[in-house]
């Protein structure tokens, strides 16, 4: 039993070192940073990396867990500070800014807005979809968001805003403009004239 303790401590040190190096590597090279290079820079073998993180997605999630959880907390803070429609728009803005500024977040958020149960089971999917649902439901109850809109649809559109902003050189003012155009169409009344609208 006593021989297992140093191994657990070593494993913990390896885990923390891998995470630290991964954050640096993703910041430098984005989500496609070489996993073998991350292992090498952390001073461990590739097998050790894959024992701790069986996939690139798992490593990305672990590396950005604090940022992901902060997104959920921020949604609740904004919900207390602002009217529901404004809280939703401001959170979408901060989400888009984070997607553009933090290399590696784009891949996580892309997976969070895909279909399928697998996306819901990830930390990013759980936090981001949960925050979006809370904000969207409050905005719908307040009359600031169309009732025929699903939270996942708003997330996908916001992801599109981030990508459009990236094409426009990633200026925050462009995010505000695109979000304004988006939220105008998501307000009640925006569905008139659309196919299938009453």
C-alpha positions in Angstrom: 0.0 0.0 0.0 2.8 2.5 0.9 4.4 1.9 -2.5 1.2 3.1 -4.2 1.3 6.5 -2.6 4.5 7.8 -4.4 3.0 6.6 -7.7 -0.2 8.5 -7.1 1.8 11.6 -6.3 3.9 11.1 -9.4 0.7 10.6 -11.5 -0.7 13.8 -10.0 2.4 15.7 -10.9 2.4 14.3 -14.4 -1.2 15.3 -14.8 -0.6 18.9 -13.6 2.5 19.2 -15.8 0.7 17.9 -18.8 -2.2 20.4 -18.3 0.2 23.3 -17.9 2.1 22.4 -21.1 -1.2 21.8 -22.9 -2.5 25.2 -22.1 0.7 26.8 -23.4 0.7 24.6 -26.5 -2.9 25.3 -27.4 -2.3 29.0 -26.9 0.6 28.8 -29.3 -0.8 26.5 -31.9 -4.5 26.2 -31.4 -6.5 23.0 -30.9 -4.4 21.1 -33.4 -1.2 21.3 -31.3 0.8 18.1 -31.4 -0.1 15.8 -28.5 3.2 14.0 -28.8 5.0 17.4 -28.5 2.9 18.2 -25.4 4.0 14.9 -23.8 7.6 15.5 -24.7 7.6 19.0 -23.3 6.0 17.8 -20.1 8.8 15.2 -19.8 6.5 12.1 -20.1 5.8 9.5 -22.7 2.8 9.6 -25.0 1.3 6.6 -23.1 1.2 8.6 -19.9 -0.6 11.5 -21.7 -3.2 9.1 -23.1 -3.7 7.4 -19.8 -4.7 10.8 -18.3 -6.4 12.2 -21.4 -7.7 9.5 -23.8 -8.5 12.0 -26.6 -7.6 15.5 -27.8 -11.1 16.6 -26.7 -10.5 15.4 -23.2 -7.3 17.3 -23.0 -8.8 20.4 -24.4 -11.7 20.2 -21.9 -9.3 19.7 -18.9 -7.1 22.6 -20.1 -10.0 25.0 -20.3 -12.2 23.7 -17.5 -11.8 26.9 -15.5 -12.8 29.1 -18.4 -15.7 26.8 -19.3 -17.1 26.9 -15.7 -16.6 30.7 -15.6 -19.0 30.9 -18.6 -21.7 29.2 -16.6 -21.1 31.5 -13.6 -21.0 34.6 -15.8 -24.4 33.7 -17.2 -26.0 33.6 -13.8 -24.2 36.9 -12.8 -25.6 38.7 -15.9 -29.0 37.3 -15.2 -29.0 39.0 -11.9 -27.5 42.3 -13.2 -29.5 42.9 -16.4 -32.9 42.5 -17.9 -33.3 39.0 -19.5 -32.8 40.1 -23.1 -29.8 42.2 -22.3 -28.3 39.4 -20.2 -28.6 37.0 -23.1 -27.0 39.4 -25.6 -24.1 40.3 -23.3 -23.4 36.6 -22.5 -23.4 35.8 -26.2 -21.0 38.6 -26.7 -18.6 37.4 -24.0 -18.9 33.8 -25.4 -18.0 35.1 -28.9 -15.0 37.1 -27.5 -13.7 34.1 -25.6 -14.1 31.9 -28.8 -11.9 34.3 -30.7 -9.3 35.2 -28.0 -8.6 31.8 -26.5 -7.2 29.5 -29.1 -8.6 26.0 -28.5 -12.0 27.3 -27.3 -13.4 27.3 -30.8 -13.1 23.5 -31.0 -14.7 23.0 -27.7 -17.6 25.3 -28.5 -18.0 23.7 -31.9 -18.5 20.3 -30.3 -20.9 21.8 -27.8 -23.3 23.0 -30.5 -23.4 19.7 -32.4 -26.2 17.2 -32.3 -26.0 14.1 -30.3 -25.8 12.9 -26.7 -22.0 12.9 -26.8 -21.9 16.7 -26.9 -24.2 17.0 -23.9 -21.9 14.7 -21.8 -18.9 16.9 -22.2 -18.1 19.5 -19.6 -18.3 22.2 -22.2 -21.6 21.0 -23.6 -23.1 20.7 -20.2 -22.1 24.1 -19.0 -22.7 26.1 -22.2 -26.0 24.4 -23.1 -27.2 24.8 -19.5 -26.3 28.5 -19.3 -27.9 29.1 -22.7 -31.1 27.4 -21.7 -31.4 29.4 -18.5 -30.8 32.7 -20.3 -33.1 31.8 -23.2 -36.0 30.7 -21.0 -35.8 33.9 -19.0 -35.7 36.0 -22.2 -38.7 34.2 -23.6 -40.6 34.6 -20.4 -39.8 38.3 -20.5 -40.9 38.7 -24.2 -37.4 39.4 -25.4 -36.9 36.2 -27.3 -39.2 34.4 -29.7 -40.9 31.4 -28.2 -40.3 29.2 -31.3 -36.5 29.5 -30.9 -34.6 26.7 -29.2 -31.6 27.5 -27.0 -29.3 25.3 -29.1 -30.3 27.3 -32.2 -29.2 30.5 -30.5 -25.9 28.9 -29.6 -25.3 27.8 -33.1 -26.1 31.3 -34.5 -23.8 32.8 -31.9 -21.1 30.4 -33.0 -21.7 31.7 -36.5 -21.3 35.3 -35.3 -17.9 34.4 -33.8 -16.8 32.8 -37.1 -18.1 35.8 -39.1 -16.2 38.1 -36.8 -13.0 36.1 -37.4 -13.4 36.8 -41.1 -13.7 40.5 -40.2 -10.3 40.4 -38.4 -11.8 39.6 -35.0 -12.8 43.2 -34.0 -15.0 43.3 -30.9 -17.1 46.1 -32.5 -18.0 43.6 -35.3 -19.2 41.1 -32.7 -21.6 43.8 -31.3 -22.8 44.6 -34.8 -23.4 41.0 -35.8 -25.1 40.2 -32.5 -27.4 43.2 -32.9 -28.4 42.0 -36.3 -28.9 38.5 -34.9 -30.9 39.5 -31.8 -33.2 41.7 -33.9 -34.4 38.7 -35.8 -34.8 36.6 -32.6 -37.2 39.1 -31.0 -40.9 38.4 -31.0 -42.3 39.7 -34.3 -39.2 38.7 -36.2 -40.9 35.5 -37.4 -43.6 37.4 -39.4 -43.3 36.8 -43.1 -41.3 33.6 -42.6 -42.5 30.3 -44.0 -44.9 28.6 -41.6 -45.3 31.8 -39.5 -48.9 32.5 -38.2 
